[in-house]
Amino acid sequence: MFCRAWAAANDPTKPLFLYVARVYRVHQMRAINRYIFTQAFVATIAITLGLTFAVWLTQSLRLIDFIVNRGLPASTFFSFIVLLVPSFVGIVLPIAAFCSVLFVYYKLTMDSELVVLRAAGLSQLQLARPALRLGLLVTLAVYSISLYFLPVSYRAFKDLQYRLRSDFTTVLLQEGAFNTVTDGITVYVRDRTPQGELLGILVHDTRDLENPVTMMAERGALVRSDDGPRVVMFNGNRQQRDPGNGRVSLLYFDQYTVELAQLKETELTRWREPKERFITELFIQGSHLGDKEYRKELVAEGHQRLVMPLYSLSFVLIGLAAILAGEFDRRGQTRRVLFAILLIAILEGQALALHDLATRTVNAIPAMYAGAILPILGSLYALVRVPRRPSQRAAPLPAAPT
């Protein structure tokens, strides 16, 4: 810096005060950008934390039943909640960025700070630069969540949920309720003793849809074996309806065992849901029967992972265009703000609708990208467009006296 100033002082064609003024202007621009960016960034973090906590609370109320009524440890409950956080943040962060940009620039407008900055010679893009940096930062963050943290956390969540079904099966049998312990088997237990004995057992087995079986017993227990968990019942009966003649056959027993071998299925053989998969696993499916059956859903989820982060930049630009585009209005920007909020709600609904449509037809995939990119282009055009001033026609000269 000193060398440049010294060179400028000895240059007769470039006075020193011009160089000093230019350096001062650059420092002022950086200070202004830092001031606006800091306000928008802090507001984004605060709104994200608030919205995430609200969604987190609603989900925790849904899962707290596992602790109160089913005896799971609190550490397992918090593991469930923490693993769901990335899915919340990926949805909340773009909305938080939009709200923060709208709030900060609206406050600058109401305090007449934008008027002063425009009078100082700052262009629309120079005023929008801090928000654009925030939008790009949020877009990268949402991409990292969508492509890595979401599948990692959701996969761990589903694996933990699956392990609880096999490792804590005894705990998950809630007294006085019908418990679906696996596909096709529903168990009702009237009471359970501290020693783990089950009293008043009813088991309804519909794994064979043509021949459903209902079993009732006075007492029993759920035990583990090498072949998987099983329900052992004592002093009961087995009822089965003959589909041919409609008669019900009744068999009394002293001891009867119902195998729950499906619960021993390993995690490697469990079909991964679309949210559990990385982007390469969504576009390149395996040989599993579920991959062939749900191929469209997997491809649609893959494109959704690539499209949704673009809405972060789109939302920020819509907020900027709502405040900066057009001429200054002394009566406020309320209509523009309401229009921007309505447009964001429409884009959110559009994204969900296009994703649902893409699971049925691949023709909707280009529309998914267009729905995220077109608002970006439209907002940029609104920011760089110079509004046309109304033409002033010269007043007609008075007619010469006759």
C-alpha positions in Angstrom: 0.0 0.0 0.0 2.8 2.4 0.9 4.7 1.7 -2.3 1.6 2.3 -4.4 1.0 5.6 -2.6 4.6 6.7 -3.1 4.5 5.8 -6.8 1.3 7.8 -7.2 2.8 10.8 -5.4 5.7 10.9 -7.8 3.5 10.4 -10.9 2.6 13.9 -12.2 -0.2 12.5 -14.3 -1.9 10.8 -11.4 -2.3 13.1 -8.3 -2.1 11.4 -5.0 -5.4 12.6 -3.7 -7.2 10.7 -6.5 -5.5 7.4 -5.5 -6.2 8.1 -1.8 -9.9 8.7 -2.7 -10.1 5.5 -4.6 -8.5 3.4 -1.8 -10.9 5.1 0.7 -13.9 4.2 -1.5 -12.8 0.6 -1.7 -12.5 0.4 2.1 -15.9 2.0 2.4 -17.4 -0.5 0.0 -15.9 -3.4 1.9 -17.2 -2.0 5.2 -20.7 -1.6 3.8 -20.7 -5.1 2.3 -19.4 -6.5 5.6 -22.1 -4.7 7.6 -25.0 -5.9 5.4 -23.6 -9.5 5.1 -23.1 -9.8 8.9 -26.7 -8.7 9.6 -28.1 -11.1 7.1 -25.9 -14.0 8.2 -26.7 -13.6 11.9 -30.4 -13.3 11.1 -30.2 -16.4 8.9 -28.6 -18.4 11.8 -31.2 -17.1 14.3 -34.2 -18.0 12.1 -32.7 -21.4 11.2 -32.2 -22.3 14.9 -35.7 -21.1 15.7 -37.5 -22.9 13.0 -35.4 -26.1 13.5 -36.2 -26.1 17.2 -39.9 -25.7 16.4 -39.9 -28.7 14.0 -37.6 -30.6 16.3 -40.1 -30.2 19.1 -43.0 -31.5 17.1 -41.0 -34.6 16.1 -39.8 -35.2 19.6 -43.3 -35.2 20.9 -44.1 -38.0 18.4 -41.1 -40.1 19.6 -41.3 -39.4 23.3 -43.9 -42.2 23.6 -40.9 -44.7 23.2 -39.5 -43.4 26.5 -42.7 -42.9 28.5 -44.6 -46.0 27.6 -42.1 -48.4 26.1 -39.1 -48.0 28.4 -36.4 -47.0 25.9 -33.4 -45.1 27.4 -33.2 -41.3 27.0 -29.9 -41.7 25.1 -31.7 -43.6 22.4 -34.4 -41.0 22.2 -31.8 -38.2 21.7 -30.1 -40.2 19.1 -33.3 -40.4 17.2 -33.8 -36.7 17.4 -30.2 -35.7 16.5 -30.3 -37.9 13.4 -33.3 -36.2 12.1 -31.8 -32.7 12.3 -30.2 -32.6 8.8 -33.5 -33.3 7.2 -35.0 -30.3 9.1 -32.1 -27.9 8.3 -32.2 -28.7 4.6 -35.8 -27.5 4.4 -35.6 -24.6 6.9 -32.3 -23.0 5.7 -33.5 -21.7 2.3 -36.6 -20.2 4.0 -34.4 -18.6 6.7 -32.1 -17.1 4.1 -35.1 -15.5 2.3 -36.6 -14.1 5.6 -33.3 -12.7 6.7 -32.6 -10.9 3.3 -36.1 -9.6 3.2 -35.9 -8.3 6.8 -32.4 -6.7 6.5 -33.0 -4.9 3.2 -36.5 -3.8 4.3 -35.0 -2.3 7.4 -32.3 -0.6 5.4 -35.1 0.8 3.1 -37.2 2.1 6.0 -34.2 3.7 7.7 -33.3 5.4 4.4 -29.9 3.8 4.3 -30.5 2.4 0.8 -31.4 5.9 -0.4 -28.1 7.2 1.0 -26.1 4.3 -0.6 -27.7 4.9 -3.9 -27.0 8.6 -3.7 -23.3 7.7 -3.0 -23.2 6.0 -6.4 -23.8 2.3 -5.6 -25.5 0.2 -8.3 -28.1 -2.4 -7.7 -25.7 -5.3 -8.0 -23.3 -3.6 -5.6 -26.1 -3.3 -3.1 -27.1 -6.9 -3.7 -23.6 -8.3 -3.4 -23.8 -9.2 0.3 -27.1 -11.1 -0.1 -25.7 -12.9 -3.2 -22.8 -14.1 -1.2 -25.2 -15.3 1.5 -27.3 -17.0 -1.1 -24.3 -18.8 -2.6 -23.1 -19.8 0.9 -26.6 -21.2 1.8 -26.8 -23.0 -1.5 -23.5 -24.8 -0.9 -24.6 -25.7 2.7 -27.8 -27.2 1.4 -25.9 -29.1 -1.3 -23.7 -30.6 1.4 -26.7 -31.6 3.4 -28.6 -33.0 0.4 -25.7 -35.0 -1.1 -24.0 -36.2 2.1 -25.4 -35.4 5.5 -29.0 -36.3 4.7 -28.4 -39.8 3.5 -25.8 -40.5 6.2 -28.1 -39.3 9.0 -31.3 -40.8 7.7 -29.6 -44.2 7.0 -28.3 -44.2 10.6 -31.8 -43.3 11.8 -33.5 -46.2 9.9 -30.8 -48.6 11.0 -31.3 -47.6 14.6 -35.0 -47.9 14.2 -34.6 -51.4 12.6 -32.3 -52.6 15.4 -34.7 -51.5 18.0 -37.3 -53.8 16.5 -35.1 -56.8 16.9 -33.0 -55.9 20.0 -35.8 -54.3 22.1 -38.7 -56.4 20.9 -39.8 -57.2 24.4 -39.8 -53.5 25.3 -41.8 -52.5 22.2 -44.7 -54.8 23.2 -46.9 -52.2 24.8 -49.6 -53.4 27.3 -53.2 -52.8 26.4 -52.5 -52.0 22.7 -52.2 -53.8 19.4 -48.5 -54.0 18.5 -47.5 -54.7 14.9 -44.2 -56.4 15.6 -43.5 -57.3 12.0 -45.4 -57.4 8.7 -48.5 -59.6 9.0 -48.2 -60.2 12.8 -50.1 -58.2 15.4 -49.7 -58.9 19.1 -52.0 -57.8 22.0 -50.8 -58.1 25.6 -53.1 -57.4 28.5 -50.4 -57.1 31.1 -46.7 -57.9 31.6 -45.0 -58.9 34.9 -41.7 -57.5 36.1 -40.1 -60.8 35.2 -41.1 -60.4 31.6 -44.0 -62.8 31.5 -46.9 -61.8 29.2 -50.5 -62.2 30.4 -53.6 -62.3 28.2 -52.0 -62.7 24.8 -53.7 -62.4 21.4 -51.7 -63.0 18.2 -53.2 -62.4 14.8 -51.1 -63.8 11.9 -52.0 -62.6 8.4 -48.7 -63.5 6.6 -50.8 -66.0 4.6 -53.7 -63.7 3.5 -55.8 -66.6 2.4 -55.6 -68.4 5.7 -55.3 -65.9 8.6 -54.8 -67.4 12.1 -55.8 -66.0 15.5 -54.2 -67.4 18.7 -55.1 -66.6 22.3 -53.4 -67.7 25.4 -53.5 -67.1 29.2 -49.8 -66.4 29.5 -46.5 -66.6 27.5 -43.2 -65.0 26.9 -41.1 -63.6 24.1 -37.8 -65.4 23.8 -34.8 -65.2 21.5 -33.2 -68.1 19.7 -30.7 -68.8 16.9 -33.5 -68.7 14.4 -34.8 -65.4 15.6 -37.3 -64.2 18.3 -40.4 -66.2 18.9 -43.6 -65.9 21.0 -44.2 -68.9 23.3 -47.7 -69.2 24.6 -49.3 -71.5 27.2 -52.9 -72.6 27.8 -54.6 -71.2 24.8 -56.3 -71.9 21.5 -55.7 -71.5 17.8 -58.6 -70.4 15.5 -58.5 -70.6 11.8 -61.3 -70.0 9.3 -61.6 -72.4 6.3 -62.0 -70.2 3.2 -63.9 -73.0 1.4 -66.8 -73.6 3.7 -66.4 -70.7 6.1 -66.2 -72.9 9.2 -63.8 -72.0 12.0 -61.5 -74.7 13.3 -60.6 -74.4 17.0 -57.5 -76.1 18.4 -56.7 -76.1 22.1 -53.0 -76.3 23.1 -50.9 -76.4 26.3 -47.9 -74.8 24.5 -47.6 -73.1 21.1 -44.8 -71.1 19.4 -45.1 -68.4 16.8 -41.9 -67.8 14.9 -40.8 -64.1 14.2 -37.9 -65.0 11.9 -38.5 -61.8 9.9 -37.1 -59.7 12.7 -33.8 -61.4 12.4 -33.3 -60.1 8.9 -30.0 -58.4 8.7 -29.6 -54.7 7.8 -27.7 -55.6 4.6 -30.7 -57.3 3.2 -33.1 -54.5 4.1 -34.1 -52.4 1.2 -32.8 -48.9 1.4 -35.4 -46.1 1.1 -34.7 -43.2 -1.3 -33.7 -40.8 1.5 -31.2 -43.3 2.8 -29.2 -43.4 -0.5 -26.4 -41.3 -1.8 -26.8 -39.7 -5.2 -24.9 -42.4 -7.1 -27.1 -45.1 -5.5 -30.2 -43.2 -6.7 -29.2 -43.1 -10.3 -27.4 -46.4 -10.5 -29.8 -49.0 -8.9 -28.8 -52.5 -7.9 -30.4 -55.8 -8.6 -32.8 -55.8 -5.6 -36.4 -56.3 -6.5 -37.3 -53.0 -4.8 -34.9 -51.1 -7.0 -36.7 -52.3 -10.1 -40.1 -51.7 -8.6 -39.4 -48.2 -7.4 -37.0 -47.1 -10.1 -38.9 -43.9 -10.9 -39.1 -42.9 -7.3 -35.3 -43.4 -6.9 -34.5 -41.3 -10.0 -37.0 -38.6 -9.0 -35.3 -38.4 -5.5 -31.9 -38.1 -7.2 -33.0 -35.1 -9.3 -34.7 -33.6 -6.3 -31.4 -33.7 -4.4 -29.8 -31.7 -7.2 -32.7 -29.2 -7.7 -33.7 -28.3 -4.1 -30.5 -26.5 -3.2 -31.0 -24.1 -6.1 -34.2 -22.8 -4.5 -31.9 -21.3 -1.8 -30.4 -18.9 -4.3 -33.8 -18.4 -5.9 -35.4 -17.4 -2.6 -32.6 -14.9 -1.8 -32.9 -13.3 -5.3 -36.6 -13.0 -5.0 -36.2 -11.2 -1.7 -33.7 -8.9 -3.2 -35.8 -8.2 -6.3 -38.8 -7.4 -4.1 -36.8 -4.7 -2.2 -34.3 -3.3 -4.7 -36.0 -3.6 -8.0 -38.2 -0.7 -9.1 -38.2 2.8 -7.8 -38.3 3.9 -4.1 -41.7 4.3 -2.6 -42.1 6.5 0.4 -45.3 4.7 1.5 -43.3 1.5 2.1 -42.6 -1.8 0.4 -45.5 -3.8 2.0 -47.0 -4.9 -1.2 -43.7 -6.1 -2.6 -42.9 -8.0 0.6 -46.3 -9.7 0.6 -46.0 -10.6 -3.1 -42.5 -12.1 -2.5 -43.9 -14.2 0.4 -46.7 -15.4 -1.8 -44.3 -16.3 -4.6 -42.1 -18.3 -2.2 -45.2 -20.2 -1.0 -46.1 -21.0 -4.7 -42.6 -22.2 -5.4 -42.6 -24.5 -2.4 -45.9 -26.0 -3.5 -44.6 -26.2 -7.0 -41.5 -28.1 -6.0 -43.5 -30.7 -4.0 -46.0 -31.1 -6.9 -43.2 -31.6 -9.5 -41.4 -34.1 -7.4 -44.5 -36.1 -6.9 -45.2 -35.9 -10.6 -41.7 -37.0 -11.5 -42.2 -40.2 -9.5 -44.8 -41.1 -12.1 -43.4 -39.8 -15.3 -39.8 -38.8 -16.4 -41.3 -35.9 -18.5 -41.6 -33.8 -15.3 -37.9 -33.9 -14.6 -37.0 -30.9 -16.9 -39.8 -29.0 -15.3 -38.2 -29.5 -11.9 -35.0 -27.8 -13.0 -36.9 -25.0 -14.8 -39.0 -24.4 -11.7 -35.8 -23.6 -9.7 -33.7 -21.8 -12.4 -36.4 -19.5 -14.0 -37.0 -17.6 -10.8 -33.2 -17.0 -10.5 -33.0 -15.6 -14.1 -36.2 -13.5 -13.6 -34.9 -12.0 -10.3 -31.5 -11.2 -11.8 -33.2 -9.5 -14.8 -35.3 -7.4 -12.4 -32.2 -6.3 -10.5 -30.1 -5.3 -13.5 -33.0 -3.8 -15.5 -32.9 0.0 -15.5 -36.5 1.3 -15.0 -37.7 3.5 -17.8 -38.5 7.0 -16.7 -41.7 8.5 -17.9 -41.1 10.8 -20.8 -41.8 14.5 -20.3 -43.4 16.1 -23.2 -42.8 19.8 -23.8 -45.8 22.0 -23.0 -47.5 23.3 -26.2 -46.8 26.9 -27.0 -49.7 29.3 -26.7 -51.3 30.2 -30.0 -50.3 33.6 -31.4 -53.0 36.2 -31.2 -54.9 36.8 -34.4 
